[in-house]
Amino acid sequence: MLPRIAITIGDPAGIGPEVALRAAHDATVLSCCRPILFGDARILRAVGEKLGLPVPRHVYGAQAWPQADAPTPAILDLPMASTAEFRPGEVSRETGAASYGYILAAIDAAMRGQVDAVTTGPIHKEALDAAGVPYPGHTEIFAAKTLADRVCMMLTSSELTCSFVTTHVGYRDVPGLLNQDRVRDVIELSDQAIRRMQGREPRLIVCGLNPHAGENGLFGEREEERFIIPAIRDAQQRGIQVAGPLPPDTAFLPARRRATDCFICMYHDQGHIPLKALAFDLAVNITLGLPIIRTSVDHGTALDIAWHGVADASSMVQAITLAAKLCGRPEPAAAQGALR
């Protein structure tokens, strides 16, 4: 039987509902999984009616979970508390609370074994904050709610794959969050994930934090010497094929990309900028280290084009199909917990 994938529709005011509807009826998606949309059925019907998109006919309430053999695509109806202030394309507390609720419901379903994986639509961090959500993004929510103590974000595409030592923090906070254990953990999680996805020993490169990777301590506070190099050596002693630290400005040259399976980046934009320049709308976000499988689109809510019928569902399709692939791929013993 095909795996059941929970697909959260993201912030209702953004493009999440549109790309979720498009993906749920995509032939590639339907050939590899049974999609269940987690969101407000009224919102999905409104989007479908406005844009002429098919809407799943099978709708279930949160207290009437569909049986294992129930038909899909389907909707798990999670109504917004109020739609009085709801406007497509506008940030609001209501949509932030709604999108957070979809995530929590999907995590709960995955932890209970009611779905085999979760794929998340785009959320708006300002809306989350307005709703009082104490987490800056998906990665942090999933880590907290699954009690995972060693997680990291990986973005993967056919052009480039990156994992991140830090994510949604300001630049000035990054150095204080680096330590040898954290860098080594991200190296190990990335090694395990690539082994599972590609079935072979990966080649990893670690980027430095400072210009020229510190130039032997001339730039920065010797973070390369204090944390990054010791973590690389530790990982090498554990049999991981990893090199670095390399200067970030030359790490992503074409020849090096072709010879590298994953780049370990010290902060958010160090990897997001090259990846989105090369594969915008085609990359997939994976949270490594969780007890469940979670993938996501690699784009935002795009409020300016929300409900206009022009959103590209390619990233959502890629994220769902990768989640389905991971459901059917057994973990090597050494990789327990890397992707699930």
PADREN-109168 format. One line per 5 residues: their letters; for each residue x, y, z of N, C-alpha, C. Coordinates in nm, 2 decimals, m for minus. Layout:
BEGIN
a	X Y Z X Y Z X Y Z; ...
This chain:
BEGIN
mlpri	0.08 m0.12 0.00 0.00 0.00 0.00 0.09 0.12 0.00; 0.05 0.22 m0.08 0.13 0.35 m0.08 0.13 0.42 0.05; 0.23 0.49 0.08 0.24 0.56 0.21 0.14 0.68 0.21; 0.09 0.71 0.33 0.00 0.83 0.35 0.09 0.94 0.39; 0.07 1.05 0.32 0.15 1.17 0.34 0.06 1.28 0.39
aitig	0.09 1.34 0.51 0.02 1.46 0.56 0.08 1.58 0.49; m0.01 1.66 0.43 0.04 1.78 0.36 m0.03 1.90 0.43; 0.05 1.98 0.50 m0.01 2.10 0.56 m0.02 2.21 0.46; m0.12 2.28 0.46 m0.14 2.38 0.35 m0.07 2.51 0.38; 0.00 2.52 0.49 0.07 2.65 0.52 m0.02 2.76 0.56
dpagi	0.03 2.88 0.55 m0.06 3.00 0.58 m0.17 3.01 0.48; m0.29 3.02 0.53 m0.41 3.03 0.43 m0.40 3.15 0.35; m0.34 3.26 0.39 m0.33 3.38 0.32 m0.23 3.38 0.20; m0.15 3.27 0.20 m0.04 3.27 0.10 m0.07 3.17 m0.01; 0.03 3.13 m0.08 0.01 3.03 m0.19 0.00 2.89 m0.15
gpeva	0.02 2.86 m0.02 0.02 2.72 0.03 m0.11 2.64 m0.01; m0.23 2.70 0.01 m0.35 2.62 m0.04 m0.35 2.59 m0.18; m0.30 2.68 m0.27 m0.30 2.66 m0.41 m0.20 2.55 m0.45; m0.08 2.56 m0.40 0.02 2.46 m0.44 m0.02 2.32 m0.38; m0.08 2.32 m0.26 m0.13 2.19 m0.20 m0.23 2.13 m0.29
lraah	m0.33 2.20 m0.33 m0.43 2.15 m0.42 m0.37 2.10 m0.55; m0.29 2.18 m0.61 m0.22 2.13 m0.74 m0.14 2.00 m0.72; m0.07 2.00 m0.61 0.02 1.88 m0.59 m0.07 1.76 m0.55; m0.17 1.78 m0.48 m0.25 1.66 m0.43 m0.32 1.59 m0.55; m0.33 1.66 m0.67 m0.39 1.59 m0.78 m0.29 1.57 m0.90
datvl	m0.16 1.59 m0.86 m0.05 1.57 m0.96 m0.03 1.42 m0.98; m0.01 1.38 m1.11 0.00 1.24 m1.14 0.12 1.17 m1.07; 0.23 1.24 m1.07 0.35 1.19 m1.00 0.32 1.16 m0.86; 0.26 1.26 m0.79 0.23 1.24 m0.65 0.13 1.12 m0.63; 0.03 1.12 m0.70 m0.07 1.01 m0.69 m0.01 0.87 m0.72
sccrp	0.09 0.87 m0.79 0.15 0.74 m0.83 0.24 0.69 m0.72; 0.28 0.77 m0.62 0.38 0.73 m0.52 0.32 0.74 m0.38; 0.21 0.80 m0.35 0.16 0.82 m0.22 0.01 0.84 m0.22; m0.05 0.85 m0.10 m0.19 0.89 m0.07 m0.19 1.02 0.00; m0.22 1.13 m0.06 m0.20 1.26 0.00 m0.33 1.30 0.08
ilfgd	m0.30 1.35 0.20 m0.41 1.40 0.29 m0.38 1.55 0.32; m0.46 1.64 0.28 m0.43 1.78 0.31 m0.48 1.82 0.45; m0.39 1.88 0.53 m0.43 1.92 0.66 m0.45 2.07 0.65; m0.58 2.11 0.67 m0.62 2.25 0.66 m0.76 2.27 0.67; m0.81 2.40 0.65 m0.95 2.43 0.66 m1.01 2.40 0.52
arilr	m1.11 2.31 0.53 m1.18 2.27 0.40 m1.25 2.39 0.33; m1.30 2.48 0.41 m1.36 2.60 0.35 m1.26 2.68 0.27; m1.14 2.70 0.33 m1.04 2.77 0.25 m1.00 2.70 0.12; m0.98 2.57 0.13 m0.94 2.49 0.01 m1.05 2.50 m0.09; m1.18 2.49 m0.05 m1.29 2.50 m0.15 m1.29 2.64 m0.21
avgek	m1.27 2.74 m0.13 m1.27 2.88 m0.18 m1.16 2.90 m0.29; m1.04 2.85 m0.26 m0.93 2.86 m0.35 m0.96 2.78 m0.48; m1.01 2.66 m0.46 m1.04 2.57 m0.57 m1.15 2.64 m0.66; m1.25 2.69 m0.60 m1.36 2.76 m0.68 m1.30 2.88 m0.75; m1.22 2.96 m0.69 m1.17 3.08 m0.75 m1.08 3.05 m0.86
lglpv	m0.99 2.95 m0.85 m0.89 2.93 m0.94 m0.92 2.81 m1.04; m1.04 2.75 m1.02 m1.07 2.64 m1.11 m0.99 2.51 m1.09; m0.95 2.49 m0.96 m0.87 2.37 m0.93 m0.96 2.26 m0.86; m0.92 2.14 m0.89 m1.00 2.03 m0.82 m0.97 2.03 m0.67; m1.07 2.00 m0.60 m1.07 1.99 m0.45 m1.10 1.85 m0.41
prhvy	m1.02 1.79 m0.32 m1.06 1.65 m0.28 m1.20 1.64 m0.23; m1.27 1.53 m0.27 m1.41 1.51 m0.23 m1.42 1.45 m0.09; m1.32 1.38 m0.05 m1.33 1.31 0.08 m1.27 1.40 0.19; m1.36 1.44 0.28 m1.33 1.53 0.39 m1.36 1.46 0.52; m1.26 1.47 0.61 m1.27 1.41 0.74 m1.25 1.51 0.85
gaqaw	m1.32 1.49 0.97 m1.30 1.58 1.08 m1.18 1.52 1.17; m1.13 1.61 1.25 m1.02 1.57 1.33 m1.05 1.46 1.43; m1.18 1.44 1.46 m1.23 1.34 1.55 m1.27 1.21 1.48; m1.27 1.22 1.35 m1.31 1.10 1.26 m1.20 1.07 1.16; m1.09 1.02 1.22 m0.97 1.00 1.13 m1.00 0.89 1.03
pqada	m0.96 0.91 0.90 m0.99 0.82 0.80 m0.92 0.68 0.82; m0.99 0.58 0.79 m0.93 0.44 0.80 m0.81 0.43 0.70; m0.73 0.32 0.73 m0.61 0.30 0.65 m0.64 0.29 0.50; m0.75 0.23 0.47 m0.78 0.21 0.33 m0.88 0.32 0.27; m0.89 0.43 0.34 m0.98 0.53 0.30 m0.93 0.60 0.17
ptpai	m1.02 0.64 0.08 m0.97 0.69 m0.05 m0.90 0.83 m0.03; m0.81 0.86 m0.12 m0.74 0.98 m0.13 m0.73 1.03 m0.27; m0.71 1.16 m0.30 m0.67 1.26 m0.20 m0.79 1.29 m0.11; m0.75 1.34 0.01 m0.85 1.37 0.11 m0.81 1.50 0.19; m0.91 1.55 0.26 m0.88 1.67 0.35 m0.91 1.63 0.49
ldlpm	m0.82 1.66 0.58 m0.84 1.65 0.72 m0.88 1.80 0.76; m1.01 1.82 0.79 m1.06 1.95 0.81 m1.03 2.01 0.94; m0.95 2.12 0.94 m0.91 2.19 1.06 m0.95 2.33 1.05; m1.07 2.36 1.09 m1.13 2.50 1.07 m1.05 2.61 1.14; m1.04 2.72 1.08 m0.98 2.84 1.15 m1.08 2.88 1.26
astae	m1.02 2.93 1.37 m1.10 2.98 1.48 m1.20 3.09 1.43; m1.15 3.18 1.35 m1.23 3.29 1.29 m1.18 3.33 1.16; m1.27 3.36 1.07 m1.23 3.41 0.94 m1.27 3.55 0.92; m1.31 3.61 1.03 m1.36 3.75 1.02 m1.26 3.85 0.97; m1.13 3.83 1.01 m1.02 3.92 0.97 m0.94 3.86 0.86
frpge	m0.98 3.75 0.80 m0.90 3.68 0.70 m0.91 3.75 0.56; m0.79 3.78 0.51 m0.78 3.84 0.37 m0.67 3.77 0.30; m0.69 3.71 0.19 m0.58 3.65 0.11 m0.47 3.76 0.08; m0.35 3.72 0.10 m0.24 3.82 0.07 m0.20 3.91 0.19; m0.27 3.89 0.31 m0.24 3.98 0.42 m0.20 3.90 0.54
vsret	m0.10 3.95 0.61 m0.05 3.88 0.74 m0.15 3.90 0.85; m0.18 3.80 0.92 m0.27 3.82 1.03 m0.25 3.71 1.14; m0.29 3.75 1.26 m0.28 3.66 1.37 m0.36 3.53 1.35; m0.47 3.54 1.29 m0.56 3.43 1.26 m0.49 3.32 1.17; m0.43 3.37 1.07 m0.37 3.27 0.98 m0.24 3.21 1.04
gaasy	m0.17 3.29 1.12 m0.06 3.24 1.19 m0.10 3.12 1.28; m0.21 3.15 1.36 m0.26 3.04 1.45 m0.30 2.92 1.37; m0.37 2.95 1.26 m0.42 2.83 1.18 m0.31 2.75 1.13; m0.21 2.81 1.07 m0.10 2.73 1.01 m0.02 2.66 1.12; m0.01 2.71 1.24 0.05 2.64 1.35 m0.03 2.52 1.39
gyila	m0.16 2.54 1.39 m0.25 2.43 1.42 m0.24 2.31 1.32; m0.22 2.34 1.19 m0.21 2.24 1.09 m0.08 2.16 1.12; 0.03 2.23 1.15 0.16 2.16 1.18 0.14 2.07 1.30; 0.08 2.12 1.41 0.07 2.04 1.53 m0.01 1.91 1.50; m0.12 1.93 1.42 m0.20 1.81 1.39 m0.13 1.71 1.31
aidaa	m0.04 1.76 1.21 0.03 1.67 1.13 0.14 1.59 1.21; 0.21 1.67 1.30 0.31 1.60 1.38 0.24 1.49 1.47; 0.13 1.53 1.53 0.06 1.43 1.61 0.02 1.31 1.53; m0.03 1.33 1.41 m0.07 1.21 1.33 0.05 1.12 1.29; 0.16 1.19 1.26 0.29 1.11 1.23 0.34 1.04 1.35
mrgqv	0.34 1.10 1.47 0.39 1.04 1.59 0.30 0.92 1.63; 0.17 0.93 1.60 0.08 0.82 1.62 0.08 0.71 1.52; 0.15 0.73 1.41 0.15 0.63 1.30 0.03 0.64 1.21; m0.05 0.75 1.22 m0.16 0.76 1.13 m0.12 0.80 0.99; m0.01 0.87 0.98 0.05 0.90 0.84 0.19 0.85 0.85
davtt	0.25 0.84 0.73 0.39 0.79 0.72 0.49 0.90 0.71; 0.45 1.02 0.68 0.54 1.13 0.66 0.46 1.26 0.66; 0.53 1.37 0.68 0.47 1.50 0.68 0.54 1.59 0.57; 0.47 1.65 0.49 0.52 1.75 0.40 0.45 1.89 0.43; 0.53 1.99 0.45 0.47 2.12 0.50 0.47 2.22 0.39
gpihk	0.36 2.30 0.39 0.35 2.42 0.30 0.41 2.54 0.37; 0.42 2.65 0.30 0.49 2.77 0.35 0.42 2.84 0.46; 0.49 2.88 0.57 0.43 2.96 0.67 0.49 3.10 0.67; 0.42 3.19 0.74 0.47 3.33 0.75 0.51 3.35 0.89; 0.64 3.38 0.90 0.70 3.40 1.04 0.64 3.52 1.11
ealda	0.60 3.62 1.04 0.54 3.74 1.11 0.40 3.70 1.16; 0.33 3.62 1.09 0.20 3.57 1.13 0.21 3.48 1.25; 0.31 3.39 1.25 0.33 3.30 1.36 0.36 3.39 1.49; 0.44 3.49 1.47 0.48 3.57 1.59 0.35 3.64 1.64; 0.27 3.69 1.55 0.15 3.77 1.59 0.06 3.68 1.66
agvpy	0.06 3.55 1.63 m0.03 3.45 1.70 0.03 3.40 1.83; 0.15 3.45 1.87 0.21 3.41 1.99 0.29 3.28 1.99; 0.32 3.23 1.87 0.39 3.10 1.85 0.54 3.13 1.89; 0.59 3.05 1.99 0.72 3.08 2.04 0.84 3.02 1.96; 0.81 2.98 1.83 0.92 2.92 1.75 0.93 3.00 1.62
pghte	1.05 3.02 1.56 1.07 3.10 1.44 1.04 3.03 1.31; 1.03 2.90 1.31 1.01 2.83 1.19 0.98 2.68 1.21; 0.96 2.61 1.10 0.92 2.47 1.10 1.02 2.38 1.17; 1.15 2.40 1.14 1.25 2.32 1.20 1.24 2.32 1.35; 1.23 2.44 1.41 1.23 2.45 1.55 1.10 2.39 1.61
ifaak	0.99 2.41 1.54 0.86 2.35 1.59 0.87 2.20 1.59; 0.92 2.14 1.48 0.92 1.99 1.48 1.02 1.94 1.58; 1.13 2.00 1.60 1.23 1.96 1.70 1.17 1.96 1.84; 1.10 2.07 1.87 1.04 2.08 2.01 0.93 1.98 2.03; 0.84 1.97 1.93 0.72 1.88 1.95 0.75 1.73 1.94
tladr	0.86 1.70 1.88 0.89 1.55 1.88 1.00 1.52 1.98; 1.04 1.62 2.06 1.15 1.60 2.16 1.28 1.56 2.10; 1.31 1.60 1.98 1.44 1.57 1.92 1.54 1.66 1.96; 1.65 1.61 2.01 1.76 1.70 2.07 1.87 1.72 1.97; 1.87 1.66 1.85 1.98 1.68 1.76 1.93 1.68 1.62
vcmml	1.89 1.80 1.57 1.83 1.82 1.44 1.91 1.92 1.36; 1.88 1.92 1.23 1.93 2.02 1.14 1.85 2.03 1.02; 1.86 2.15 0.95 1.79 2.17 0.82 1.88 2.13 0.71; 1.83 2.05 0.62 1.89 2.02 0.49 1.81 2.07 0.38; 1.87 2.14 0.28 1.80 2.17 0.16 1.87 2.09 0.04
tssel	1.79 2.02 m0.04 1.85 1.94 m0.14 1.78 1.96 m0.27; 1.86 1.96 m0.38 1.81 1.98 m0.52 1.91 1.90 m0.61; 1.88 1.89 m0.73 1.97 1.82 m0.83 2.10 1.90 m0.85; 2.09 2.03 m0.82 2.21 2.12 m0.84 2.30 2.13 m0.72; 2.24 2.12 m0.60 2.32 2.16 m0.48 2.24 2.11 m0.35
tcsfv	2.31 2.06 m0.26 2.25 2.02 m0.13 2.34 2.08 m0.02; 2.27 2.14 0.08 2.33 2.21 0.19 2.26 2.17 0.32; 2.34 2.16 0.43 2.29 2.14 0.56 2.34 2.26 0.65; 2.27 2.29 0.76 2.29 2.41 0.83 2.32 2.39 0.97; 2.43 2.45 1.02 2.46 2.44 1.16 2.37 2.54 1.24
tthvg	2.34 2.65 1.19 2.24 2.74 1.25 2.14 2.78 1.14; 2.02 2.83 1.19 1.92 2.86 1.09 1.86 3.00 1.11; 1.75 3.01 1.18 1.68 3.14 1.19 1.72 3.22 1.31; 1.85 3.27 1.29 1.90 3.36 1.39 1.97 3.48 1.32; 1.99 3.59 1.39 2.07 3.70 1.34 2.21 3.67 1.32
yrdvp	2.28 3.74 1.23 2.42 3.72 1.21 2.51 3.73 1.33; 2.48 3.83 1.41 2.56 3.85 1.53 2.55 3.74 1.63; 2.44 3.66 1.62 2.42 3.55 1.72 2.49 3.42 1.67; 2.53 3.41 1.54 2.58 3.29 1.49 2.71 3.24 1.56; 2.81 3.32 1.58 2.94 3.27 1.64 2.91 3.21 1.78
gllnq	2.82 3.27 1.85 2.79 3.22 1.99 2.72 3.08 1.99; 2.66 3.04 1.88 2.59 2.92 1.87 2.68 2.80 1.81; 2.80 2.84 1.77 2.89 2.73 1.72 2.97 2.67 1.83; 2.98 2.54 1.82 3.07 2.46 1.90 3.11 2.33 1.83; 3.21 2.27 1.88 3.26 2.15 1.81 3.15 2.04 1.80
drvrd	3.08 2.02 1.91 2.97 1.91 1.91 2.86 1.94 1.80; 2.82 2.07 1.80 2.71 2.10 1.70 2.76 2.09 1.56; 2.88 2.13 1.53 2.93 2.12 1.39 2.94 1.97 1.36; 3.00 1.89 1.45 3.01 1.74 1.42 2.87 1.68 1.41; 2.78 1.72 1.49 2.64 1.66 1.48 2.58 1.68 1.34
viels	2.60 1.80 1.28 2.54 1.83 1.15 2.62 1.75 1.05; 2.75 1.74 1.06 2.82 1.65 0.97 2.77 1.51 0.97; 2.75 1.46 1.09 2.71 1.32 1.10 2.56 1.30 1.05; 2.47 1.39 1.08 2.34 1.38 1.03 2.33 1.39 0.88; 2.41 1.47 0.82 2.42 1.49 0.68 2.47 1.36 0.61
dqair	2.58 1.31 0.67 2.64 1.18 0.62 2.53 1.07 0.62; 2.46 1.06 0.73 2.36 0.95 0.74 2.25 0.97 0.64; 2.20 1.10 0.62 2.09 1.13 0.53 2.13 1.10 0.39; 2.25 1.14 0.35 2.29 1.12 0.21 2.31 0.97 0.18; 2.36 0.90 0.28 2.37 0.75 0.26 2.23 0.69 0.24
rmqgr	2.13 0.74 0.31 2.00 0.68 0.30 1.94 0.72 0.16; 1.95 0.84 0.12 1.89 0.89 0.00 1.96 0.84 m0.12; 2.09 0.82 m0.12 2.17 0.79 m0.24 2.23 0.65 m0.23; 2.23 0.59 m0.12 2.27 0.45 m0.10 2.42 0.43 m0.12; 2.50 0.54 m0.09 2.65 0.53 m0.10 2.71 0.62 m0.01
eprli	2.84 0.61 0.01 2.92 0.69 0.09 2.93 0.84 0.04; 2.88 0.94 0.11 2.88 1.07 0.06 3.01 1.14 0.07; 3.03 1.25 m0.01 3.14 1.34 0.00 3.09 1.47 0.05; 3.14 1.51 0.17 3.09 1.63 0.23 3.20 1.74 0.24; 3.16 1.87 0.23 3.25 1.98 0.24 3.19 2.07 0.35
vcgln	3.28 2.12 0.44 3.24 2.22 0.54 3.29 2.35 0.50; 3.19 2.45 0.51 3.23 2.59 0.48 3.28 2.66 0.61; 3.37 2.75 0.59 3.42 2.83 0.70 3.31 2.93 0.74; 3.33 2.99 0.86 3.24 3.10 0.90 3.29 3.23 0.85; 3.41 3.26 0.86 3.47 3.39 0.83 3.52 3.40 0.68
phage	3.54 3.52 0.63 3.60 3.54 0.50 3.73 3.46 0.49; 3.75 3.39 0.38 3.87 3.31 0.35 3.88 3.20 0.45; 3.77 3.16 0.51 3.77 3.05 0.62 3.86 3.09 0.73; 3.87 3.22 0.76 3.94 3.27 0.88 4.09 3.31 0.85; 4.14 3.26 0.73 4.28 3.29 0.70 4.38 3.27 0.81
nglfg	4.37 3.14 0.87 4.45 3.10 0.98 4.44 3.19 1.10; 4.32 3.23 1.13 4.30 3.31 1.25 4.30 3.46 1.23; 4.33 3.51 1.11 4.33 3.66 1.09 4.20 3.72 1.09; 4.09 3.65 1.06 3.96 3.71 1.06 3.87 3.64 1.16; 3.79 3.71 1.23 3.69 3.65 1.32 3.76 3.62 1.45
ereee	3.70 3.53 1.53 3.75 3.50 1.66 3.80 3.35 1.66; 3.87 3.32 1.55 3.93 3.19 1.54 3.83 3.07 1.55; 3.71 3.10 1.50 3.61 2.99 1.51 3.65 2.87 1.43; 3.72 2.89 1.32 3.76 2.77 1.24 3.85 2.68 1.32; 3.95 2.75 1.39 4.05 2.67 1.46 3.99 2.61 1.59
rfiip	3.90 2.69 1.65 3.84 2.64 1.78 3.73 2.54 1.77; 3.65 2.55 1.66 3.53 2.46 1.66 3.53 2.37 1.53; 3.55 2.44 1.41 3.51 2.38 1.29 3.62 2.27 1.25; 3.74 2.30 1.26 3.85 2.21 1.22 3.85 2.09 1.32; 3.84 2.11 1.45 3.83 1.99 1.54 3.71 1.90 1.51
airda	3.59 1.96 1.47 3.48 1.88 1.44 3.50 1.80 1.31; 3.56 1.86 1.21 3.60 1.79 1.09 3.69 1.67 1.12; 3.79 1.69 1.20 3.88 1.58 1.23 3.81 1.47 1.31; 3.73 1.51 1.40 3.65 1.41 1.48 3.57 1.33 1.38; 3.50 1.39 1.29 3.41 1.32 1.19 3.50 1.23 1.10
qqrgi	3.61 1.27 1.06 3.70 1.19 0.98 3.75 1.07 1.05; 3.77 1.08 1.18 3.81 0.97 1.26 3.70 0.87 1.28; 3.58 0.91 1.26 3.46 0.82 1.26 3.43 0.76 1.13; 3.52 0.79 1.03 3.50 0.73 0.90 3.42 0.81 0.80; 3.39 0.93 0.83 3.31 1.01 0.74 3.41 1.08 0.64
qvagp	3.37 1.09 0.51 3.45 1.15 0.41 3.41 1.30 0.40; 3.48 1.38 0.48 3.45 1.52 0.49 3.58 1.60 0.48; 3.57 1.72 0.42 3.69 1.81 0.40 3.65 1.95 0.44; 3.75 2.04 0.46 3.72 2.18 0.49 3.81 2.22 0.61; 3.78 2.34 0.66 3.68 2.43 0.61 3.73 2.51 0.48
lppdt	3.63 2.53 0.39 3.67 2.60 0.27 3.61 2.74 0.27; 3.68 2.84 0.21 3.63 2.97 0.20 3.49 2.97 0.14; 3.39 3.03 0.20 3.25 3.03 0.15 3.23 3.09 0.01; 3.32 3.18 m0.03 3.30 3.25 m0.16 3.34 3.16 m0.28; 3.42 3.06 m0.25 3.46 2.97 m0.36 3.41 2.83 m0.34
aflpa	3.34 2.80 m0.23 3.30 2.66 m0.20 3.21 2.61 m0.31; 3.13 2.69 m0.37 3.02 2.64 m0.45 3.05 2.65 m0.60; 3.18 2.66 m0.64 3.21 2.66 m0.78 3.16 2.53 m0.85; 3.13 2.54 m0.98 3.07 2.43 m1.05 3.15 2.30 m1.03; 3.28 2.30 m1.05 3.36 2.17 m1.04 3.35 2.11 m0.90
rrrat	3.34 2.20 m0.80 3.33 2.15 m0.66 3.19 2.10 m0.63; 3.09 2.16 m0.69 2.96 2.11 m0.67 2.94 1.97 m0.73; 3.00 1.95 m0.84 2.99 1.82 m0.91 3.05 1.71 m0.83; 3.15 1.74 m0.75 3.23 1.65 m0.67 3.18 1.63 m0.53; 3.08 1.70 m0.49 3.03 1.71 m0.35 2.89 1.68 m0.34
dcfic	2.85 1.59 m0.24 2.71 1.55 m0.22 2.64 1.65 m0.12; 2.71 1.71 m0.03 2.65 1.80 0.06 2.75 1.90 0.12; 2.71 2.03 0.13 2.79 2.13 0.19 2.74 2.16 0.33; 2.82 2.17 0.42 2.78 2.20 0.56 2.80 2.35 0.58; 2.69 2.43 0.60 2.70 2.57 0.60 2.68 2.62 0.75
myhdq	2.75 2.73 0.78 2.75 2.77 0.92 2.62 2.86 0.95; 2.56 2.92 0.85 2.45 3.00 0.88 2.35 3.00 0.76; 2.23 3.06 0.78 2.12 3.05 0.69 2.16 3.09 0.55; 2.20 3.21 0.53 2.22 3.26 0.39 2.34 3.21 0.32; 2.43 3.15 0.40 2.55 3.10 0.34 2.51 2.99 0.24
ghipl	2.41 2.91 0.27 2.37 2.81 0.18 2.24 2.84 0.10; 2.15 2.92 0.16 2.03 2.95 0.09 2.05 3.03 m0.04; 2.15 3.13 m0.03 2.17 3.21 m0.15 2.21 3.13 m0.27; 2.32 3.05 m0.26 2.36 2.98 m0.38 2.25 2.87 m0.42; 2.19 2.81 m0.33 2.09 2.71 m0.36 1.97 2.77 m0.43
kalaf	1.92 2.88 m0.38 1.80 2.94 m0.45 1.84 3.01 m0.58; 1.97 3.05 m0.60 2.01 3.10 m0.73 2.01 2.99 m0.83; 2.05 2.87 m0.79 2.06 2.76 m0.88 1.93 2.68 m0.90; 1.85 2.67 m0.79 1.74 2.58 m0.80 1.61 2.63 m0.73; 1.58 2.76 m0.75 1.46 2.81 m0.68 1.34 2.74 m0.73
dlavn	1.25 2.71 m0.64 1.13 2.64 m0.66 1.15 2.49 m0.69; 1.27 2.44 m0.69 1.29 2.30 m0.72 1.36 2.23 m0.60; 1.40 2.30 m0.50 1.47 2.24 m0.38 1.36 2.19 m0.28; 1.41 2.10 m0.20 1.32 2.04 m0.09 1.40 2.06 0.04; 1.32 2.10 0.14 1.37 2.11 0.28 1.34 1.98 0.35
itlgl	1.44 1.93 0.42 1.43 1.81 0.50 1.48 1.84 0.64; 1.41 1.80 0.74 1.46 1.81 0.88 1.52 1.68 0.92; 1.65 1.69 0.94 1.72 1.57 0.98 1.72 1.55 1.13; 1.72 1.43 1.18 1.73 1.40 1.32 1.60 1.38 1.39; 1.49 1.39 1.32 1.35 1.37 1.38 1.32 1.22 1.39
piirt	1.22 1.19 1.48 1.17 1.05 1.48 1.07 1.02 1.37; 1.03 1.13 1.30 0.94 1.11 1.18 1.00 1.17 1.06; 0.95 1.14 0.94 0.99 1.20 0.82 0.92 1.33 0.79; 1.00 1.44 0.77 0.94 1.57 0.74 1.01 1.63 0.62; 0.94 1.67 0.52 1.00 1.74 0.41 0.91 1.87 0.39
svdhg	0.96 1.96 0.31 0.89 2.09 0.29 0.93 2.15 0.16; 0.84 2.24 0.12 0.88 2.33 0.01 0.99 2.42 0.05; 1.07 2.47 m0.05 1.17 2.57 m0.02 1.14 2.71 m0.07; 1.02 2.75 m0.04 0.98 2.89 m0.08 0.89 2.94 0.03; 0.86 3.07 0.02 0.77 3.13 0.12 0.63 3.14 0.08
taldi	0.55 3.22 0.15 0.41 3.23 0.13 0.37 3.31 0.00; 0.47 3.39 m0.05 0.44 3.47 m0.17 0.31 3.54 m0.16; 0.29 3.62 m0.06 0.16 3.69 m0.04 0.12 3.77 m0.16; 0.21 3.83 m0.24 0.18 3.91 m0.35 0.11 3.84 m0.46; 0.13 3.71 m0.47 0.06 3.63 m0.58 m0.04 3.53 m0.52
awhgv	m0.07 3.54 m0.39 m0.16 3.45 m0.33 m0.30 3.45 m0.39; m0.35 3.33 m0.42 m0.49 3.31 m0.47 m0.50 3.38 m0.61; m0.39 3.39 m0.69 m0.40 3.45 m0.82 m0.39 3.34 m0.93; m0.37 3.22 m0.89 m0.36 3.11 m0.99 m0.23 3.10 m1.07; m0.13 3.16 m1.02 0.00 3.16 m1.09 0.11 3.09 m1.01
adass	0.08 3.03 m0.89 0.18 2.97 m0.81 0.23 2.84 m0.87; 0.36 2.82 m0.86 0.43 2.70 m0.91 0.43 2.59 m0.80; 0.38 2.48 m0.83 0.37 2.37 m0.73 0.49 2.27 m0.74; 0.59 2.31 m0.82 0.70 2.21 m0.84 0.77 2.17 m0.71; 0.80 2.27 m0.63 0.87 2.24 m0.50 0.78 2.15 m0.41
mvqai	0.65 2.17 m0.41 0.56 2.09 m0.33 0.56 1.95 m0.38; 0.55 1.93 m0.51 0.55 1.80 m0.57 0.68 1.73 m0.54; 0.80 1.80 m0.55 0.92 1.74 m0.52 0.93 1.70 m0.38; 0.88 1.78 m0.29 0.88 1.75 m0.14 0.80 1.63 m0.11; 0.68 1.62 m0.17 0.60 1.51 m0.14 0.66 1.38 m0.19
tlaak	0.71 1.38 m0.32 0.76 1.26 m0.38 0.89 1.21 m0.30; 0.97 1.31 m0.25 1.09 1.27 m0.17 1.04 1.21 m0.04; 0.94 1.26 0.02 0.89 1.20 0.15 0.84 1.06 0.12; 0.77 1.04 0.01 0.72 0.90 m0.02 0.84 0.81 m0.04; 0.94 0.86 m0.11 1.06 0.78 m0.14 1.13 0.74 m0.01
lcgrp	1.14 0.83 0.08 1.20 0.80 0.21 1.12 0.70 0.29; 0.99 0.70 0.28 0.91 0.61 0.35 0.94 0.46 0.31; 0.98 0.45 0.18 1.00 0.31 0.13 1.15 0.27 0.14; 1.23 0.36 0.19 1.38 0.33 0.19 1.42 0.30 0.33; 1.47 0.17 0.36 1.51 0.14 0.49 1.63 0.21 0.54
epaaa	1.64 0.24 0.67 1.75 0.31 0.72 1.87 0.22 0.75; 1.99 0.25 0.71 2.11 0.18 0.75 2.12 0.18 0.90; 2.17 0.08 0.97 2.18 0.08 1.11 2.25 0.20 1.17; 2.35 0.25 1.09 2.43 0.37 1.14 2.35 0.50 1.13; 2.24 0.49 1.06 2.17 0.62 1.03 2.04 0.63 1.10
qgalr	2.02 0.55 1.21 1.90 0.55 1.29 1.87 0.70 1.34; 1.76 0.75 1.30 1.73 0.89 1.35 1.77 1.00 1.26; 1.84 0.97 1.16 1.89 1.08 1.07 1.77 1.15 1.00; 1.68 1.07 0.94 1.57 1.13 0.87 1.44 1.10 0.94; 1.44 1.02 1.04 1.31 0.98 1.10 1.33 1.00 1.25
